[in-house]
Amino acid sequence: MEIFWNRLTAPELRLLAEEDAIVLLPVGSTEQHGPHLPTGVDHFLATEVCRRAALTVGTERPAVVAPGLWCGLADHHLAFGGTFTLSLGTYHAVLRDLCRSILGAGFSRLVIVNGHGGNVMGLAAIATELTRELQAPIATTSYFLEAGGGAARIMQDQDDLMHAGEGETAMIMAIAPDLVRGDRLAEAHGPRLDLARMLRPALGRVQGFDAFTTSGVAGDARRATAEKGEALLELYAGALARRLLAGEPWGRPEPGHSEKS
């Protein structure tokens, strides 16, 4: 079963639109992830979670994963180098045009699936604007917020994902172990940070990530294993798939569709 938009033909996508397929649009970032991980982590992981969720959803209704947006809002990582970032206005415009293209192809069920903490606040505002501008319900979520406290049972000493720490490192070990610089793992640790709190303005000013960590890492990547990564990916993708199969965020499920909790 092919679920990637850019591996399907236009006629195949038209048929999927007629079948009211759900489209998942992964959005991430290209930014520093410490000395041991590639800059594409957030993009890679958002796409992988969408892939797994779409395969699960696809057992009951069609689902498609659109080409992901690899650049986001990452000003706070610029000091470390290796980072691309967009202004909020540009990010809004790019997402508007991507969503307009998906809707223009005949799809009506669209979820933006975010994999980067720095996008969270911007997406919350942009989604409201997009719904009004495009006159369509544009749903958004951050995959790492979908599983409640489930990740704490998998990771060793943190409750959820931290930037370039145990969780993200473990998931990259699971899907692309060749991209993890094992010889730099000994350096891949930093303070445990509440990233959601860090990204809120302090005294009217948002601080860069370098104000909190010299390594570019939050948490301890040395504790990562591929087995933990596989468990985390299944946790996040499963939670997202269950919500979609339950009919969210478009209301009650249609007859014949699952209502899993």
C-alpha positions as CSV (number, residue, x, y, z in Angstrom):
1,M,0.0,0.0,0.0
2,E,1.6,3.3,-1.2
3,I,1.0,6.2,1.2
4,F,3.5,8.8,0.1
5,W,2.0,11.6,-2.1
6,N,5.1,12.0,-4.2
7,R,5.2,8.3,-5.1
8,L,1.6,8.3,-6.3
9,T,0.4,9.4,-9.7
10,A,-2.0,12.3,-10.2
11,P,-4.9,9.9,-11.2
12,E,-4.2,7.8,-8.1
13,L,-4.4,10.9,-5.9
14,R,-7.7,12.0,-7.5
15,L,-9.2,8.6,-6.6
16,L,-7.9,8.9,-3.0
17,A,-9.5,12.4,-2.8
18,E,-12.8,10.9,-4.0
19,E,-12.5,8.3,-1.3
20,D,-12.1,11.1,1.3
21,A,-8.6,10.2,2.3
22,I,-6.9,11.9,5.2
23,V,-3.8,13.8,4.3
24,L,-1.0,14.1,6.8
25,L,1.4,17.0,6.2
26,P,4.6,16.6,8.3
27,V,6.4,19.8,9.3
28,G,9.7,20.0,11.0
29,S,12.9,21.9,11.0
30,T,16.5,21.8,9.8
31,E,18.6,22.9,12.8
32,Q,21.4,21.9,15.0
33,H,20.9,18.7,17.1
34,G,24.1,18.6,19.1
35,P,27.4,17.0,18.0
36,H,25.9,13.6,17.4
37,L,22.7,14.0,15.3
38,P,22.0,15.4,11.8
39,T,20.3,18.7,11.3
40,G,17.3,17.0,9.7
41,V,16.1,15.1,12.8
42,D,12.7,17.0,13.3
43,H,11.9,16.6,9.6
44,F,12.9,12.9,9.5
45,L,10.9,12.0,12.7
46,A,7.7,13.9,11.8
47,T,7.7,12.1,8.4
48,E,8.3,8.7,10.0
49,V,5.5,9.2,12.6
50,C,3.2,10.2,9.8
51,R,4.2,7.2,7.7
52,R,3.5,4.7,10.5
53,A,0.2,6.5,11.5
54,A,-0.9,6.5,7.8
55,L,-0.3,2.7,7.5
56,T,-2.3,2.1,10.6
57,V,-5.2,4.4,9.5
58,G,-5.0,2.8,6.1
59,T,-6.4,-0.5,7.3
60,E,-9.7,1.3,7.8
61,R,-9.7,4.3,5.6
62,P,-7.3,5.8,3.0
63,A,-4.5,8.0,4.2
64,V,-1.7,9.9,2.4
65,V,1.5,11.5,3.6
66,A,2.3,14.7,1.8
67,P,5.9,15.8,1.2
68,G,7.1,17.3,4.5
69,L,8.1,20.9,5.1
70,W,11.7,20.7,6.2
71,C,12.1,24.3,7.4
72,G,10.4,26.0,10.3
73,L,10.8,28.5,13.1
74,A,14.2,28.0,14.6
75,D,15.8,31.3,15.4
76,H,16.7,30.1,18.8
77,H,19.2,27.6,17.4
78,L,21.0,29.9,15.1
79,A,24.0,30.5,17.4
80,F,25.1,26.9,17.0
81,G,25.2,27.0,13.2
82,G,23.7,24.5,10.8
83,T,20.3,25.9,11.1
84,F,17.7,27.2,8.6
85,T,14.8,29.3,9.8
86,L,11.8,31.2,8.4
87,S,10.1,34.4,9.5
88,L,6.6,33.8,10.9
89,G,5.1,35.6,7.8
90,T,7.0,33.4,5.4
91,Y,6.1,30.3,7.3
92,H,2.4,31.2,7.3
93,A,2.6,31.9,3.5
94,V,4.3,28.6,2.7
95,L,1.9,26.6,4.8
96,R,-1.1,28.4,3.3
97,D,0.1,27.5,-0.2
98,L,0.8,23.9,0.7
99,C,-2.6,23.5,2.3
100,R,-4.3,25.3,-0.6
101,S,-2.6,22.8,-3.0
102,I,-3.8,19.8,-1.0
103,L,-7.3,21.2,-0.8
104,G,-7.2,22.1,-4.5
105,A,-6.4,18.4,-5.3
106,G,-9.8,17.5,-3.9
107,F,-8.9,16.5,-0.3
108,S,-10.9,17.9,2.6
109,R,-9.3,16.1,5.7
110,L,-5.9,17.6,6.3
111,V,-3.7,17.4,9.4
112,I,-0.5,19.3,9.9
113,V,1.7,17.0,12.0
114,N,4.5,19.0,13.7
115,G,7.8,17.6,14.9
116,H,9.6,20.7,16.1
117,G,9.1,22.5,19.5
118,G,9.8,25.9,18.0
119,N,6.9,25.6,15.6
120,V,4.3,25.0,18.3
121,M,3.2,28.5,19.2
122,G,3.4,29.7,15.6
123,L,1.3,26.8,14.3
124,A,-1.4,27.5,17.0
125,A,-1.9,30.9,15.6
126,I,-1.5,30.1,11.9
127,A,-4.0,27.2,12.0
128,T,-6.8,29.6,13.0
129,E,-5.8,32.0,10.2
130,L,-5.6,29.2,7.6
131,T,-9.0,27.8,8.5
132,R,-10.5,31.3,7.9
133,E,-8.4,32.0,4.8
134,L,-9.0,28.7,3.1
135,Q,-12.5,28.1,4.4
136,A,-11.5,24.6,5.4
137,P,-10.8,23.0,8.8
138,I,-7.0,22.8,9.0
139,A,-6.1,20.6,12.0
140,T,-2.7,20.7,13.6
141,T,-0.9,18.6,16.2
142,S,2.6,18.0,17.5
143,Y,3.2,14.3,17.5
144,F,5.2,14.4,20.7
145,L,2.1,15.8,22.5
146,E,-0.2,13.0,21.4
147,A,0.8,10.2,23.8
148,G,0.3,11.8,27.2
149,G,2.8,10.5,29.7
150,G,3.5,7.3,27.8
151,A,7.0,8.2,26.8
152,A,8.1,8.4,30.5
153,R,7.6,4.6,30.7
154,I,10.1,4.1,27.8
155,M,12.9,6.6,28.6
156,Q,15.2,6.3,31.5
157,D,15.2,9.7,33.2
158,Q,13.0,12.1,31.4
159,D,9.2,12.4,31.0
160,D,9.1,13.4,27.3
161,L,11.3,14.4,24.4
162,M,14.1,16.9,25.0
163,H,16.1,18.5,22.2
164,A,18.7,16.0,20.8
165,G,18.4,14.0,24.0
166,E,17.6,10.4,24.8
167,G,14.3,10.2,22.9
168,E,15.2,11.9,19.6
169,T,18.5,10.1,19.5
170,A,16.8,6.7,20.2
171,M,14.3,7.3,17.4
172,I,17.1,8.2,14.9
173,M,19.0,5.1,16.0
174,A,15.8,3.1,15.1
175,I,15.2,4.5,11.6
176,A,18.7,5.6,10.4
177,P,21.5,4.4,12.7
178,D,24.1,5.4,10.2
179,L,23.2,9.1,10.8
180,V,24.1,8.9,14.5
181,R,27.7,10.0,15.2
182,G,28.5,7.3,17.8
183,D,32.0,8.8,18.4
184,R,30.4,12.0,19.6
185,L,27.8,10.5,21.9
186,A,30.0,11.0,25.0
187,E,29.5,14.8,24.5
188,A,25.8,14.6,23.8
189,H,24.3,15.7,27.1
190,G,23.1,18.9,28.7
191,P,20.7,20.2,31.2
192,R,17.1,18.9,31.5
193,L,14.9,21.6,30.1
194,D,11.2,22.3,30.1
195,L,11.3,23.3,26.4
196,A,7.7,24.5,26.3
197,R,8.5,26.9,29.2
198,M,11.8,27.9,27.6
199,L,10.1,28.9,24.3
200,R,7.8,31.4,26.1
201,P,9.1,34.9,26.5
202,A,11.0,35.7,29.7
203,L,10.6,39.3,30.7
204,G,9.4,40.0,27.1
205,R,12.4,38.3,25.4
206,V,12.8,34.8,24.0
207,Q,16.3,33.5,24.7
208,G,18.3,31.5,22.3
209,F,19.0,27.8,23.0
210,D,22.7,28.7,23.6
211,A,21.6,30.5,26.8
212,F,20.7,27.1,28.3
213,T,23.1,24.5,26.9
214,T,26.6,24.7,25.5
215,S,26.4,21.3,23.8
216,G,23.1,22.1,21.9
217,V,21.5,19.1,23.7
218,A,18.8,19.0,26.4
219,G,18.8,15.8,28.4
220,D,21.2,12.8,28.0
221,A,21.5,11.2,24.6
222,R,24.0,8.6,26.1
223,R,21.0,6.7,27.4
224,A,19.5,6.2,23.9
225,T,19.0,2.8,22.3
226,A,17.4,1.8,19.1
227,E,14.9,-0.4,21.1
228,K,13.7,2.7,23.0
229,G,13.4,4.6,19.7
230,E,11.3,1.9,18.1
231,A,9.0,1.9,21.2
232,L,8.7,5.7,21.1
233,L,7.9,5.8,17.4
234,E,5.2,3.1,17.8
235,L,3.8,5.1,20.8
236,Y,3.5,8.4,19.0
237,A,2.3,7.0,15.7
238,G,-0.2,4.8,17.4
239,A,-1.6,7.6,19.5
240,L,-2.0,9.8,16.4
241,A,-3.6,7.0,14.4
242,R,-6.2,6.3,17.1
243,R,-7.3,9.9,17.2
244,L,-7.7,10.0,13.4
245,L,-9.6,6.8,13.4
246,A,-11.9,8.1,16.1
247,G,-13.0,10.8,13.7
248,E,-11.0,13.7,15.3
249,P,-10.7,16.5,14.6
250,W,-13.6,16.5,12.2
251,G,-16.3,15.3,14.7
252,R,-18.0,12.0,15.0
253,P,-16.7,9.1,12.9
254,E,-18.7,8.1,9.8
255,P,-20.6,4.7,9.9
256,G,-18.2,1.8,9.5
257,H,-15.1,3.7,10.9
258,S,-13.5,2.7,14.1
259,E,-13.9,4.7,17.3
260,K,-10.9,3.5,19.1
261,S,-9.8,5.3,22.3
